[in-house]
C-alpha cells in the first residue's frame, strides 16, 4: 500500500503546533510522536509518496486528541489511525479524505472552513498564507484527566 502526500507547503516553524487541513493527503499524519495516544509501531514501514517524487515512511499509528470549540463549548475529538511519519518535513496534516471516510464534512469558504458532523459545526479552520489552519489545541497524552470522558462516536466532552 502506498500513501500519497501531495501538499505543497511553506515550511513554517510557527505552524509546528497546528494542523493543516489538506485535500490532497490520503491519510492524517504527524511527525509529533509525543502527541500520539495508544501508539502501535508497524511491523513494516508504510511508504508515503511526496509530491516531489521522494518517499518517506510511516512507522506507526495511534490516536491524537484535539480540543475544538465548534459548538459553543470545548469538545475533544479523537483522531484515530493517525500515521506517525518522523521524517515528514511538513507540519501536521488532517486529511479531507480521512474526515469524509468517517462521515465528517468540510465546507470551504473564502477564508474559513467549517468541519461538520451531520448538521453540527464541530470545528473551524482559517486560511493563513494559503493554508487551512485548524483552530484547536492538540492534547498530549499527559494532559488527560478525569474531566475527559470517551463516547462511542470518538468524541469526548470536557467539563469545565
MOFENVEN-V468447 format. One line per field, one symbol per residue. ss: DSSP state (H for helix, E for strand, C for the rest). psi: psi as a letter, one per 40 degrees, with the letter a starting at -180 (. if undefined). Layout:
ss: ???
psi: ???
//
This chain:
ss: CEEEECCCCCCCHHHCCCEEEECCCCCCEECCHHHCEEEEEEEEEEEEEECCCCEEEEEEEEEEEEEECCCCCCEEEEEEEEEECCCCCCCEEEEHHHHHHCCEEEEECCCEEEEEECCEEEEEEEEECCEEEECCEEECHHHCCCCEEECCCCEEEECC
psi: hhiihehhihhheeedeihhhhedheihiiegdeehifhhiidiihhhhideeihihheaiaihhhhigefeihhhhhhifhhhgdeheaahhhhdddddeffiihhhadeihhhihbehheiiiihhfeihhhhihhhideeiaeehhiieffhihhi.
//
